[in-house]
Amino acid sequence: MTTVSKTVPSELQPQVDAALRWFNCTQEVEFKVTGILDADSALTSAEPVELRLVLCGGDTCHQKSFKVATADSGFDI
């Protein structure tokens, strides 16, 4: 069963921030993270970490998945 949380675990915050920045670069409106699906699974997975985020901006919300891996310059999305 999928678990949705409004709070991003602190251990995942850098990866979530990187995914959000990457996503917002391609959008006309700025989106914000309003939820994360199955955060426990992301915390225990090997890289690349799969993040399933609920993103809202303007008058729309989307559930998007991102694969995030550590890189020399921060993260690869």
C-alpha positions as CSV (number, residue, x, y, z in Angstrom):
1,M,0.0,0.0,0.0
2,T,1.3,3.5,-0.9
3,T,2.0,5.8,2.0
4,V,1.8,9.6,1.4
5,S,3.5,12.0,3.8
6,K,3.4,15.8,3.8
7,T,6.8,15.9,5.5
8,V,10.0,15.0,3.7
9,P,12.5,13.1,5.9
10,S,15.5,15.3,6.6
11,E,17.8,12.6,5.1
12,L,16.1,13.0,1.7
13,Q,15.7,16.8,1.7
14,P,18.9,17.4,-0.4
15,Q,17.7,15.0,-3.1
16,V,14.2,16.3,-3.0
17,D,15.5,19.9,-3.3
18,A,17.6,18.9,-6.3
19,A,14.7,17.1,-8.0
20,L,12.5,20.1,-7.5
21,R,15.0,22.6,-8.9
22,W,15.5,20.3,-11.9
23,F,11.7,20.0,-12.5
24,N,11.1,23.8,-12.0
25,C,13.7,24.6,-14.8
26,T,11.2,23.1,-17.3
27,Q,8.0,24.7,-16.0
28,E,6.3,28.0,-16.6
29,V,5.1,28.2,-13.0
30,E,7.0,27.4,-9.8
31,F,6.1,24.1,-8.2
32,K,6.5,23.2,-4.5
33,V,6.7,19.8,-2.9
34,T,3.5,19.1,-1.0
35,G,4.0,15.4,-0.4
36,I,6.2,12.3,-0.8
37,L,5.1,8.8,-1.5
38,D,6.7,5.8,0.2
39,A,9.5,7.8,1.8
40,D,10.6,4.8,3.9
41,S,11.3,2.9,0.7
42,A,13.4,5.7,-0.7
43,L,15.4,5.9,2.6
44,T,16.4,2.2,2.4
45,S,17.0,2.0,-1.4
46,A,20.4,2.0,-3.1
47,E,21.3,4.7,-5.5
48,P,19.8,6.0,-7.6
49,V,17.1,6.8,-5.1
50,E,13.6,6.9,-6.6
51,L,11.6,9.8,-5.3
52,R,7.9,9.9,-5.9
53,L,6.9,13.5,-5.2
54,V,3.6,15.4,-5.2
55,L,4.3,18.8,-6.8
56,C,1.8,21.6,-6.8
57,G,2.0,24.9,-8.7
58,G,-0.4,27.4,-10.0
59,D,-3.7,25.6,-10.1
60,T,-2.4,22.1,-10.7
61,C,-0.8,19.2,-8.9
62,H,1.2,16.3,-10.3
63,Q,2.7,13.1,-8.9
64,K,6.2,12.8,-10.5
65,S,8.9,10.2,-10.1
66,F,12.6,11.1,-10.1
67,K,15.8,9.0,-9.9
68,V,18.4,10.9,-8.0
69,A,22.1,9.9,-7.7
70,T,25.0,11.6,-6.0
71,A,27.4,13.3,-8.4
72,D,30.6,15.4,-8.1
73,S,28.5,18.5,-8.7
74,G,25.7,17.6,-6.3
75,F,23.1,15.2,-7.8
76,D,22.2,13.8,-11.2
77,I,18.4,13.7,-11.8
